């Protein structure tokens, strides 16, 4: 399970999510989720086509591609 904290900086809240290799999380972009900042599927009931952003950390880091 990702580690999640909220901090205030310059009067704005920041949600910080720490993921370990192999972890995946869906983040809300519609602001209707009851589990914000995580997606709970609430966007499916809204009249627009916004879905979550999915962030995944690879198990192994990929080698940078050479030009």
Protein Blocks (a to p, Z undefined) as FASTA:
>chain_A
ZZdddddeehiacddddddehiacdddfklpafkbcbdehlmmmpccfbdcddddddfbd
cddddZZ
